[in-house]
Amino acid sequence: MRRLLPLLLLLLGTALPALAQSTSSPTQAFPYTLKTDKLPNGLTVVRVPYPSQGIVSYVTVVRVGSRNEVEAGKTGFAHFFEHMMFKGTPRHPEGERERILGTFGFDDNAFTTDDITLYYSYGPTAGLPQLIDIEADRFRNLEYAEPSFRTEALAVLGEYHKSAAAPFLKMEETLNAAAFTKHTYRHTTLGFYEDIKAMPEAYQYSRDFFQRWYTPDNTLLFIVGDFDDDQVMKLVREHYGPWDRKTSTITVPTEPPQTQPRSAHVDWPQPTQPRQVLAWHTPAASANTNNAAIQTVLVAYLVGPTSPAYKQLVLEQQLVESIGSDYVDHRDPHLFTLTATLKDERHRDRVRLALLREVSKVAAGKVDAARVKAIQDNARYGALMALQTPRDVGIQLGWYAGILGTPDGLQRHLGHLAKVTPAQLSEFTKRYLQASKLTQLSLTPKVDTAGGTK
């Protein structure tokens, strides 16, 4: 059973008003209302009415990811802790949460990134009171024994081995090691392999991790769908109000400017297709700048399906299976990438130079304004199409809120997206996509018996 709270504390948690309240009205880009309250303990609670007829999405975002892992030997714990958050509490032992939510038919999952950890549940409004109780309980009172911890640590090691069977993890590890010398983005979300193998011995550290990062002032809660707002806020204040931890303060190392080009290579021991990655250091996403929006548009402009590079390399010359980008918004400066999956190793230089030529054209101011406008329109319509269910809305809101640090992060991003100009694309490319800031990664697979690659 969960540790019972003194009656006085429970009453205070229920009675205290929210410190701040705001309402964000619908816009053309985001046609829903956001009602936002911040509780006295710092928890941000956002409700979004949505015509979903008895269905609700419940999204909890904790602003902790591999970025926060500054202690040597302790990488991968943000991802590992996502696993541990399903281990139960004294009041709801392991398995009981899933049994209760399963009776209502809730879909339930989570994921961890470099910057955030996001949990979501999606199901009937009839189960919302129980869901609020259970979620508040685990975020306040998570409890697990050392044997359970050790077992899950081995499961995470198995997840690493499974991921390492494909080239992508090795490519990410190698690129990060080349591009970052100080910042914690040097390691992936899974963590360094040696640290993962040592996780079973870090039981006490895991308990401290929970106390340091799973705090109300480091968490945002999004409730989207069909519900009674007054009743929901009453329950949220009752169950989350007594949560009183404060987030830890750390110094994330600043990555020094890159002044010379770098390169890295992966020899892959199995047959696969050759790959090429071009990566440049670029600014962080921010609620108050359009750097993330510029990079979003730039990806589509350089390697999207309407780009000259796509027409040339994919359709006409058929030198590659695909081109694209692994760019993702980050809290701190990260990498803007262009990627290519080659059909033949012999075409590597032709593909690489073709991509760099397209970058040079944009830097020189040769930007097709009509195509930029079409990309922006497509992005806007695509964003709306991606909001078809309360779960879609909740996850999108949670993602951008976690990265940008504000409940209306998605709306701000969409607003910036609509205002990107050809001149901004050119200036950004000229400033950041320079040769001295470039890190190149190549992957060469094992050669098959016929002399080619697979």
C-alpha positions in Angstrom: 0.0 0.0 0.0 1.2 3.5 -0.7 2.4 5.5 2.3 -0.7 7.2 3.6 -0.6 11.0 3.8 -1.5 12.8 7.0 -5.0 14.2 6.7 -3.9 17.8 7.1 -1.4 17.5 4.2 -4.0 15.9 2.0 -6.5 18.7 2.8 -3.9 21.4 2.1 -3.0 19.8 -1.2 -6.7 19.8 -2.2 -7.5 23.2 -1.0 -4.5 25.2 -2.3 -5.3 27.2 -5.4 -3.2 27.1 -8.5 -0.5 29.7 -8.6 -1.0 30.6 -12.3 -3.7 30.1 -14.8 -3.9 30.8 -18.5 -6.0 30.0 -21.6 -4.6 29.7 -25.1 -7.2 30.2 -27.8 -7.5 28.1 -31.0 -5.6 29.3 -34.1 -5.5 28.3 -37.7 -2.4 26.2 -37.1 -3.7 24.6 -33.8 -7.5 24.6 -33.6 -7.8 23.7 -29.9 -8.0 25.6 -26.6 -5.3 25.0 -24.0 -6.2 25.6 -20.3 -3.1 25.8 -18.2 -2.7 25.8 -14.5 0.5 25.6 -12.4 0.0 24.1 -9.0 1.9 25.5 -6.0 4.4 22.6 -6.1 5.3 23.6 -9.7 3.4 21.0 -11.7 2.1 22.4 -14.9 -1.4 20.9 -15.8 -2.7 21.5 -19.3 -6.2 20.5 -20.4 -7.4 20.4 -24.0 -11.1 19.9 -24.7 -11.4 17.7 -27.7 -14.6 16.2 -29.3 -13.7 12.6 -28.8 -17.0 11.3 -27.3 -15.9 9.6 -24.1 -12.2 9.2 -24.9 -9.3 10.9 -23.2 -5.5 11.0 -23.6 -3.3 11.5 -20.5 0.3 12.5 -21.2 3.0 13.1 -18.6 6.3 14.7 -19.7 9.4 14.7 -17.5 12.2 17.0 -18.7 14.9 14.4 -18.2 16.8 12.5 -20.9 20.3 11.4 -21.6 21.2 15.1 -21.7 21.0 15.1 -17.9 23.4 12.2 -17.4 26.5 14.2 -16.4 28.0 11.7 -13.9 30.7 9.5 -15.3 29.7 5.8 -15.5 26.0 6.6 -15.2 24.8 7.0 -18.8 21.5 5.5 -19.9 19.6 6.0 -16.7 16.9 8.2 -18.1 15.9 5.5 -20.5 16.4 2.8 -17.9 14.2 4.6 -15.5 11.4 4.7 -18.0 11.3 0.9 -17.5 11.4 1.2 -13.7 8.4 3.5 -13.7 6.1 0.5 -14.3 7.3 -1.4 -11.2 4.6 -0.3 -8.9 4.1 1.5 -5.6 3.3 0.3 -2.0 -0.4 1.1 -2.7 -0.4 -0.3 -6.2 2.2 -3.2 -6.4 3.7 -4.2 -9.7 1.0 -5.5 -12.1 -1.9 -3.9 -10.3 -1.7 -0.7 -12.3 -1.8 -2.6 -15.6 -4.7 -4.7 -14.3 -6.8 -1.7 -13.3 -6.1 0.2 -16.5 -6.6 -2.9 -18.6 -10.2 -3.3 -17.2 -11.0 0.0 -18.9 -9.1 -0.8 -22.1 -6.4 1.9 -21.7 -3.5 1.9 -24.2 -0.4 2.6 -22.3 3.3 3.3 -23.2 6.3 5.5 -22.9 9.5 6.6 -24.6 12.7 8.4 -23.8 14.8 10.8 -25.9 18.0 12.8 -25.4 16.0 15.5 -23.7 12.7 14.1 -22.3 10.8 11.1 -21.0 7.1 10.9 -22.1 4.4 8.6 -20.7 1.0 8.3 -22.2 -2.3 6.5 -21.6 -5.3 6.6 -24.0 -8.7 5.2 -23.2 -12.2 5.9 -21.9 -13.1 9.0 -19.8 -14.9 6.7 -17.4 -11.5 5.5 -16.2 -10.0 9.0 -15.8 -10.5 9.3 -12.0 -8.7 6.0 -11.4 -6.0 6.9 -13.9 -5.3 10.3 -12.2 -5.0 8.5 -8.8 -2.7 5.7 -10.2 -0.4 8.1 -12.2 0.0 10.5 -9.3 0.8 7.6 -7.0 3.6 6.2 -9.2 5.1 9.6 -9.8 5.2 10.4 -6.1 5.7 7.0 -4.5 7.5 4.6 -7.0 8.9 1.6 -5.1 10.9 -1.4 -6.2 13.2 -3.9 -4.6 16.8 -4.5 -5.7 16.1 -7.9 -7.3 13.5 -6.3 -9.5 15.9 -3.6 -10.4 18.6 -6.1 -11.3 16.2 -8.0 -13.5 15.2 -4.9 -15.4 18.8 -3.9 -15.8 19.5 -7.2 -17.7 16.4 -6.5 -19.8 17.8 -3.1 -20.8 21.1 -4.8 -21.7 19.2 -7.2 -23.9 17.5 -4.2 -25.6 20.9 -2.8 -26.3 22.1 -6.0 -27.9 18.9 -6.2 -30.0 19.4 -2.6 -31.2 23.1 -3.3 -31.9 22.2 -6.0 -34.4 21.3 -3.3 -36.9 23.7 -0.6 -38.2 21.8 2.4 -36.9 22.9 2.3 -33.2 26.5 1.9 -34.2 26.3 4.8 -36.6 24.7 7.0 -34.0 27.4 6.1 -31.4 30.2 6.7 -33.9 28.8 10.0 -35.2 28.2 11.3 -31.6 31.7 10.4 -30.5 33.1 12.3 -33.5 30.9 15.3 -33.3 30.7 15.9 -29.5 33.8 16.1 -27.2 32.2 17.6 -24.0 28.4 17.7 -24.1 26.3 14.8 -22.9 24.9 14.3 -26.3 28.1 12.4 -26.9 26.3 9.3 -25.7 23.0 7.9 -27.0 19.8 7.6 -25.1 20.6 4.0 -24.4 24.0 5.0 -22.9 27.5 3.7 -23.2 27.7 0.0 -23.4 30.0 -0.4 -20.4 27.7 1.7 -18.2 24.7 -0.4 -19.3 26.6 -3.6 -18.2 27.3 -2.0 -14.8 23.7 -0.9 -14.2 22.7 -3.9 -12.0 25.1 -2.6 -9.3 23.6 0.9 -9.3 20.4 0.3 -7.3 20.9 3.2 -4.8 21.8 5.5 -7.7 18.5 4.7 -9.4 16.6 5.6 -6.3 18.4 8.9 -6.1 17.7 9.5 -9.8 14.0 9.2 -9.1 14.2 11.8 -6.3 16.3 14.2 -8.3 14.4 14.3 -11.6 10.8 13.0 -11.1 9.7 16.2 -9.4 6.5 18.3 -10.0 8.5 21.4 -11.1 10.2 19.2 -13.8 7.0 17.7 -15.1 4.1 18.7 -17.4 0.7 17.0 -17.5 -1.5 17.1 -20.6 -5.1 15.8 -20.5 -6.8 15.9 -23.9 -10.3 14.7 -24.8 -13.8 14.6 -23.5 -13.9 15.4 -19.7 -15.3 17.7 -17.1 -12.6 20.3 -16.5 -13.6 21.2 -12.9 -13.8 17.6 -11.8 -10.5 16.8 -13.4 -8.7 19.7 -11.7 -10.2 18.8 -8.4 -8.8 15.3 -8.7 -5.4 16.6 -10.0 -5.0 18.9 -7.0 -6.1 16.2 -4.6 -3.7 13.5 -5.9 -0.7 15.6 -7.2 -0.9 18.5 -4.7 1.1 16.8 -1.9 4.0 15.9 -4.4 6.7 18.2 -3.0 10.2 17.3 -4.4 12.4 19.8 -6.2 14.4 19.1 -9.3 18.1 18.7 -9.2 20.5 21.4 -10.4 23.3 20.3 -12.7 25.7 21.9 -15.2 25.6 20.3 -18.6 29.0 20.7 -20.3 29.0 23.2 -23.2 30.2 21.8 -26.4 33.2 23.8 -27.7 32.8 25.2 -31.3 34.0 22.9 -34.0 36.7 24.6 -36.1 37.8 21.8 -38.4 36.0 19.2 -40.4 35.9 15.7 -38.9 35.2 12.3 -40.2 34.3 8.8 -38.8 33.8 5.4 -40.4 32.0 2.2 -39.5 33.0 -1.1 -41.0 29.8 -3.2 -40.7 30.5 -6.9 -40.4 27.3 -8.0 -42.1 25.9 -7.4 -45.6 23.8 -4.3 -45.8 23.7 -1.1 -47.9 26.4 1.5 -47.7 25.5 4.7 -45.9 26.6 8.3 -45.8 25.9 11.0 -43.2 26.7 14.7 -43.3 26.3 16.5 -40.0 26.8 20.1 -38.9 26.5 21.7 -35.4 23.4 23.9 -35.3 21.6 25.9 -32.6 19.1 24.4 -30.1 15.4 24.6 -30.4 13.9 27.6 -28.6 10.4 28.9 -27.9 11.7 32.4 -28.7 13.6 31.8 -32.0 12.8 30.2 -35.3 16.0 28.1 -35.5 14.1 24.8 -35.2 11.5 25.9 -37.8 14.3 26.9 -40.2 15.9 23.4 -39.8 12.6 21.7 -40.3 12.0 23.6 -43.6 15.6 23.1 -44.6 15.4 19.3 -44.4 12.5 19.3 -46.7 14.1 21.8 -49.1 17.4 19.9 -49.4 16.3 16.3 -49.4 12.5 16.2 -49.5 10.6 14.6 -52.3 10.4 17.9 -54.2 14.1 18.6 -54.0 16.5 18.5 -56.9 18.7 16.1 -54.9 15.8 13.6 -54.6 15.0 13.9 -58.3 18.6 13.4 -59.3 19.8 10.8 -56.9 16.7 8.8 -56.2 14.6 9.0 -59.4 16.8 9.8 -62.3 20.3 8.4 -61.6 19.0 5.9 -59.0 22.3 6.0 -57.1 20.6 5.8 -53.7 17.7 3.9 -52.1 16.8 7.0 -50.1 18.0 10.3 -48.9 16.7 12.1 -45.8 17.7 13.5 -42.4 17.9 12.5 -38.8 17.4 16.0 -37.5 15.3 16.3 -34.3 14.7 19.3 -32.2 16.9 19.4 -29.1 17.1 21.5 -25.9 20.8 22.2 -26.5 22.8 22.7 -29.8 22.8 19.4 -31.7 23.3 18.3 -35.3 21.6 19.0 -38.6 22.1 16.0 -40.8 21.7 14.8 -44.4 21.6 11.0 -44.9 21.9 8.7 -47.8 21.5 5.0 -48.2 23.6 4.1 -51.2 22.9 1.3 -53.8 26.6 0.8 -54.4 29.8 1.9 -52.6 31.3 3.1 -55.8 28.7 6.0 -55.9 29.6 7.4 -52.5 31.6 10.4 -53.6 29.1 11.3 -56.3 26.2 11.3 -53.8 28.2 13.2 -51.1 29.2 15.9 -53.5 25.7 16.2 -54.9 24.3 16.8 -51.4 27.1 19.4 -50.6 26.3 21.2 -53.9 22.7 21.6 -52.9 23.9 23.0 -49.5 26.2 25.5 -51.3 23.4 26.7 -53.5 21.2 27.6 -50.6 24.1 29.3 -48.8 24.7 31.3 -51.9 21.1 32.6 -51.8 19.8 30.4 -54.6 16.5 29.5 -52.9 13.2 28.8 -54.7 10.6 30.9 -52.8 7.7 29.0 -54.4 9.0 25.7 -53.2 9.6 27.1 -49.7 6.0 28.2 -49.6 4.8 24.8 -50.7 6.9 23.1 -48.0 5.4 25.4 -45.4 1.9 24.7 -46.6 2.6 21.0 -46.6 4.1 21.2 -43.1 1.0 23.1 -41.8 -1.5 20.7 -43.3 0.6 17.7 -42.2 0.7 19.0 -38.6 -3.1 19.2 -38.7 -3.4 15.8 -40.1 -1.2 14.5 -37.3 -3.8 15.7 -34.7 -6.6 13.3 -35.5 -7.0 11.8 -32.0 -6.6 13.0 -28.4 -3.5 10.7 -28.2 -1.9 12.5 -31.2 -2.6 15.9 -29.8 -1.3 15.0 -26.3 1.9 13.5 -27.5 2.7 16.4 -29.9 1.9 18.9 -27.2 4.0 17.0 -24.7 7.0 16.6 -27.0 7.3 20.3 -27.9 6.5 21.4 -24.3 9.3 19.1 -23.0 11.8 20.4 -25.6 10.9 24.1 -25.5 10.0 24.3 -21.8 6.6 25.9 -22.3 3.1 24.4 -22.5 2.4 26.1 -25.8 5.6 24.9 -27.4 3.8 23.2 -30.3 1.8 26.4 -31.2 5.0 28.5 -31.1 6.8 26.0 -33.3 3.9 26.0 -35.8 3.9 29.8 -35.7 7.6 30.0 -36.4 7.2 27.5 -39.2 4.8 29.7 -41.1 7.2 32.7 -41.0 10.4 31.1 -42.3 11.7 33.1 -45.4 14.0 32.1 -48.2 16.5 34.7 -46.9 16.5 33.0 -43.5 17.2 29.6 -45.0 20.1 31.0 -46.9 21.5 33.0 -44.0 21.2 30.0 -41.6 22.9 27.7 -44.1 25.7 30.1 -44.8 26.3 30.6 -41.1 26.1 27.0 -39.8 26.5 24.5 -42.6 30.1 25.4 -43.1 32.9 23.0 -44.0 34.7 23.7 -40.7 31.5 22.6 -38.8 31.0 19.4 -40.9 31.4 15.9 -39.5 31.1 13.1 -42.1 30.2 9.5 -41.2 30.5 6.6 -43.7 29.4 3.0 -43.2 30.8 0.3 -45.5 29.2 -3.2 -45.2 30.7 -6.6 -45.6 31.2 -7.5 -49.3 29.2 -10.5 -50.5 30.7 -13.4 -52.5 29.6 -11.8 -55.8 31.7 -8.7 -55.1 28.9 -6.3 -54.3 27.1 -5.2 -51.1 23.7 -5.9 -49.7 
